[in-house]
Amino acid sequence: MYLYAAFLGGPVAAGRMGEDHEVVFVVASTPEEAKGLAKAKWSGAGRGHVDAVQRVDIVDGHQVSLRPTHEVSGDRTDLLSYN
């Protein structure tokens, strides 16, 4: 199993041009599996799609590793807003 970051896109609110975007993380065995799992996490309006997916192994010289938790499944990622 690997950690993947996925860049999702989808419709913006009515009357606006362009796309809404968000980044989600998933744990999957393959990029194809990661795309399906990521798409299911789209929280924007309308039907989202996957613009890109990338396996995350090393970040800034630090190896990324995964271990199972006995906590409730789901995500726990703090959002630090710049607003």
N, C-alpha and C positions, 0 to 999 in steps of 0.2 A: 504494500500500500504506500502511496505517495501523497504528498500535499500538493495541490494545484491551486493556483490563483486564476480566476476567470474574470474577464472583462465583459460585462453584459450590456446590451443596448436595447432600447425599446422606445415606444412612442412617448412624446411629451404631452403636456396638457393641451387641450383644444385651443386653437388659435395661435399656436407657437410653431416655429419651424425648427427642424433638427431632430435630435435624439436625446433621450435621457440615458445616463450611464451609471453603473455601479460595479464595484469589485466585490466578489465573494470568494470564499475559500472552501474547498471540498477535499475529501480524502477518497482516492480511487486507485484502481490498479492500472488503468490505461487512460490516455487522453480522451478517447471516445466515451468512456464511462464518466470521466470528469465533466465533459460537456453536458451530458444528460443530467447529472446531479446539480450542476451549476444552474442550468436553465430552470430547474424546479425552484431555485431560490430567488428568482426574479421577484422583486417587490414593487416594481413600478407599475404604471398604468398599462393596460393592454397586454399584448403578447410580446414577451421579451425574446431575445436571441443572444447567442454567444458570439461576440466579436473576436475573442482570443482566449486561449487557455495556455498556461505555462506551468510546467512542473517546477517546484521550488525545492532545491536540494541544498544549496549553499547561498547564504546572504551575508555580504560584507565579511567574508572569511570565516563565517560560522556555519557549521553543518546543521541542517534541520533534521530532526528525528521525530518520530511519532510513537506514542505509547497509548494503549487503551486506557480509558478511565471508567470508573464504576459509577460515575455520576449520570444523571439523566442525559439522554442523547440530545443533540442540538448544538447550537453555536453559543459560545461565550466570547465575544470579541468586543472590547471597549471601543467606543467611537469617540475620538477626540476631535471636536469641531473647531474650526478656525473662526467661527462667527461669535 
